[in-house]
Amino acid sequence: MKLYSPDGSELMKIEELERDGNRLVLKGTAFGAMPISAQLRPEELRGGFQLLNAKLVVFLLSMLLRR
């Protein structure tokens, strides 16, 4: 999975997801060269759900069907 900046350049390529206790660890490269390992904690995930609204949830689900 790749994440892009508004100008279309690659910011991060996520190559692996793994569990480490209660955390989700994302491993990949940032800016095409720098290895990075990021951890998502349960409290941060719960905080992320507060950013969602009904329209955004529908949009995210529709993304699964797009090319």
Buried (B, 14 or more C-beta within 10 A) or exposed (E): EEEEEEEEEEEBBBEEEEEEEEBBBBEBBBEEEEEEEEEBEEEEEEEEEEEEEEEEEEEEEEEEEEE
